[in-house]
Amino acid sequence: MGNTTRIATDVGGTFTDLVAIESGPDGLKITTAKTDTTPPDFENGVLNVMKKGGIEPAAVDFMVHGTTVVINALTERKGVNVGLITTKGFRDTLEIARGNRPDFFYLHYEKPAPFVPRYLRAEVPGRMTYQGAEREPLDLSGLPAVLDGFKSEGVPAVAICLLHSYANTAHEEAVLAEINRL
């Protein structure tokens, strides 16, 4: 029986880390390594840390990969402007949120600004039920105007987040197909 190599990598905002565990007839060998993160080509940081740790990619039997790059960008509010397309009647859900304060007795609490400002949030008519059945047919007739508005605001990315898409993705897929067509 040969060796088994399992690795875990983590790409952070500054460093990319590696932990490798090689097991075989001679026991365990644990290797750790750290190298600089390489934005925007984060995969290079992973390959660099593997090289630094002496791990050949072809020898890896199992890999776990994590990153804090996305959560860092969100919490630091860095990145591009995003337009959001959602179900009619739910444009302000992100901003309203739960509508309460985390600390009921802190009267000066101010909710953080939503990640997508209201002027970059748009709605499309159509609705799925929580069981995935179409309750109201999707109407994409207003989508060209929405996309023109996003374009005039210099929006390079669009998020599609429709109600109950976890149960049925058909409406989200139709919106995406229409965006790609236009």
C-alpha positions in Angstrom: 0.0 0.0 0.0 1.4 3.4 -1.0 1.3 6.8 0.6 -1.9 8.9 0.8 -1.5 12.7 0.6 -4.2 15.0 1.9 -3.8 18.7 1.7 -5.7 21.8 2.9 -5.1 25.3 1.5 -6.4 28.6 2.6 -6.2 31.7 0.5 -6.3 34.8 2.6 -6.0 38.5 1.8 -2.3 38.4 2.5 -1.1 34.9 2.7 -1.9 31.5 1.3 -1.4 28.6 3.7 -1.0 24.9 3.3 -1.2 21.9 5.7 -0.4 18.5 4.1 -0.7 15.1 5.8 1.0 12.2 4.1 0.2 8.8 5.5 1.7 5.5 4.6 3.4 2.4 6.0 6.1 4.5 7.6 3.6 6.7 9.6 2.5 10.3 9.2 4.3 13.3 7.8 2.8 16.7 8.4 4.0 19.6 6.3 3.0 23.3 6.6 3.9 26.2 4.4 3.0 29.8 3.8 3.4 32.1 0.8 2.1 35.3 -0.4 -1.4 35.5 -1.9 -1.3 36.4 -5.6 -4.4 38.4 -6.6 -6.1 38.3 -9.0 -4.6 34.9 -9.9 -5.2 33.2 -6.6 -4.6 29.8 -8.1 -0.9 30.7 -8.4 -0.7 31.3 -4.7 -2.0 27.7 -4.1 0.5 26.3 -6.6 3.3 28.3 -5.0 2.5 27.1 -1.5 2.3 23.5 -2.7 5.7 23.9 -4.3 7.1 25.5 -1.2 5.8 22.6 0.8 7.3 20.1 -1.6 3.8 18.7 -2.6 3.4 17.6 -6.2 -0.1 18.3 -7.5 -0.3 14.9 -9.1 0.4 13.2 -5.8 -2.6 14.8 -4.0 -5.3 12.3 -3.2 -7.6 14.7 -1.4 -7.7 18.4 -1.2 -9.8 20.8 1.0 -9.7 24.5 -0.1 -10.9 27.5 1.7 -10.7 31.2 1.2 -11.4 34.4 3.1 -11.0 36.6 0.0 -14.8 36.9 -0.7 -15.8 37.5 2.9 -13.0 40.1 3.2 -14.2 41.9 0.1 -17.7 41.9 1.5 -16.8 43.1 4.9 -14.4 45.7 3.6 -17.0 46.7 0.9 -14.4 46.4 -1.9 -15.2 45.2 -5.3 -17.3 46.2 -8.2 -20.8 47.7 -8.2 -23.4 45.0 -8.6 -26.9 45.2 -10.0 -29.5 43.0 -8.3 -32.5 41.5 -10.0 -35.1 40.1 -7.7 -38.7 39.0 -7.5 -41.3 41.8 -7.8 -42.2 43.1 -4.4 -38.9 42.1 -2.8 -36.6 44.9 -3.9 -36.1 46.2 -0.4 -35.8 42.9 1.5 -32.0 43.3 1.9 -32.4 46.7 3.3 -35.3 46.0 5.6 -33.7 42.8 6.8 -35.3 41.7 10.1 -36.2 45.3 10.9 -35.0 45.2 14.4 -31.8 46.0 16.4 -29.4 43.3 17.5 -29.4 45.0 20.9 -32.9 46.1 21.8 -31.8 48.6 24.4 -29.2 50.4 22.2 -31.3 53.2 20.9 -28.5 54.7 18.6 -28.1 51.5 16.5 -27.7 52.3 12.8 -28.1 49.5 10.3 -25.2 49.1 7.9 -25.8 50.2 4.4 -27.0 47.4 2.1 -24.4 45.8 -0.2 -26.5 46.8 -3.2 -27.9 50.3 -3.0 -31.6 50.7 -3.9 -31.0 52.4 -7.2 -29.1 49.2 -8.4 -31.9 46.8 -7.3 -34.6 45.9 -9.8 -37.6 43.6 -9.9 -39.1 41.2 -12.4 -42.6 39.9 -12.2 -43.0 36.2 -11.8 -43.0 34.0 -8.8 -42.3 30.4 -7.6 -43.9 28.9 -4.5 -41.7 27.4 -1.8 -42.4 24.0 -3.3 -41.1 25.0 -6.7 -44.4 25.4 -8.5 -44.9 28.5 -10.7 -47.3 30.8 -9.0 -47.0 33.6 -11.5 -45.4 33.4 -14.9 -42.1 35.2 -15.4 -42.3 38.4 -17.4 -39.0 39.6 -18.9 -40.4 42.4 -20.9 -38.9 45.0 -18.6 -35.5 43.4 -18.5 -33.9 45.4 -21.3 -34.7 48.7 -19.5 -33.3 47.3 -16.3 -30.1 46.3 -18.0 -29.8 49.7 -19.8 -30.1 51.3 -16.3 -27.4 49.2 -14.9 -25.2 49.9 -17.9 -25.7 53.7 -17.5 -24.5 53.3 -13.9 -21.4 51.4 -15.0 -22.5 48.2 -13.4 -20.2 45.3 -14.5 -21.9 42.5 -12.6 -25.5 41.4 -12.1 -26.8 39.1 -9.4 -30.0 37.3 -9.9 -31.8 36.3 -6.7 -35.4 35.3 -7.1 -37.7 34.1 -4.4 -37.7 30.3 -3.8 -35.1 29.6 -6.5 -33.8 26.9 -4.1 -36.9 24.9 -5.0 -37.0 25.7 -8.7 -34.3 27.5 -10.7 -36.3 27.9 -13.9 -37.0 31.6 -13.5 -33.5 32.5 -12.5 -32.2 30.5 -15.5 -34.6 32.2 -17.8 -33.4 35.7 -16.5 -29.8 34.7 -17.0 -30.5 33.3 -20.5 -32.2 36.6 -21.5 -29.3 38.7 -20.1 -26.9 36.6 -22.1 -29.1 37.0 -25.2 -29.3 40.8 -24.8 
